[in-house]
Amino acid sequence: MDDVPVDLSAHGLALNDEALVLADDPEQMLGIMTADPGSASADALRLLASWTTRAADDTTPIRR
């Protein structure tokens, strides 16, 4: 695992980030960003997620 510095504080989010390199393909990387539990950033991420969350059986097309 490698830490990848990303500063999103200018956007109002304080996020922790990690980069996981895949063992079978070192050119592939999985980036993970999380907020500290109970923080304002965690609340903001939950709010953003609620804007796109739909029920699994909802087949209504998303309007763009």
C-alpha positions as CSV (number, residue, x, y, z in Angstrom):
1,M,0.0,0.0,0.0
2,D,1.2,3.5,-0.9
3,D,-0.1,6.7,0.5
4,V,-1.0,9.2,-2.2
5,P,-1.2,12.8,-1.1
6,V,-4.4,14.5,-2.2
7,D,-5.4,17.8,-0.8
8,L,-9.2,18.4,-1.2
9,S,-9.4,20.9,1.7
10,A,-9.9,23.7,-0.7
11,H,-13.2,22.0,-1.7
12,G,-14.3,21.6,1.9
13,L,-13.5,17.9,2.3
14,A,-10.9,16.4,4.5
15,L,-10.3,12.9,3.2
16,N,-7.9,10.1,4.0
17,D,-6.5,8.3,0.9
18,E,-4.7,5.1,0.1
19,A,-3.6,3.5,-3.1
20,L,-3.5,-0.3,-3.3
21,V,-1.3,-1.8,-6.0
22,L,-2.7,-5.1,-7.4
23,A,-0.2,-7.9,-6.9
24,D,-1.0,-9.5,-10.3
25,D,-0.7,-6.2,-12.2
26,P,1.5,-3.6,-10.6
27,E,0.4,-1.1,-13.2
28,Q,-3.2,-1.2,-11.9
29,M,-4.0,0.7,-8.7
30,L,-7.1,1.0,-6.6
31,G,-7.6,4.4,-5.0
32,I,-9.6,4.5,-1.8
33,M,-10.8,7.8,-0.2
34,T,-12.5,7.9,3.2
35,A,-13.6,10.5,5.7
36,D,-13.1,10.2,9.5
37,P,-16.3,8.8,11.1
38,G,-18.5,11.5,12.6
39,S,-16.7,14.3,10.7
40,A,-18.3,17.1,8.7
41,S,-16.6,15.5,5.6
42,A,-18.3,12.1,6.4
43,D,-21.6,13.9,6.6
44,A,-21.0,15.7,3.3
45,L,-20.1,12.4,1.6
46,R,-23.3,10.8,2.9
47,L,-25.2,13.7,1.5
48,L,-23.5,13.4,-1.9
49,A,-24.2,9.6,-1.9
50,S,-27.9,10.1,-1.2
51,W,-28.2,12.2,-4.4
52,T,-27.4,9.1,-6.5
53,T,-28.6,6.2,-4.4
54,R,-31.5,4.2,-5.8
55,A,-33.3,1.1,-4.8
56,A,-31.8,-2.1,-6.4
57,D,-35.1,-2.8,-8.1
58,D,-35.6,0.7,-9.4
59,T,-35.4,0.5,-13.2
60,T,-36.3,4.1,-13.8
61,P,-33.7,5.7,-16.1
62,I,-31.6,8.4,-14.6
63,R,-32.3,11.8,-16.3
64,R,-29.2,13.6,-17.4
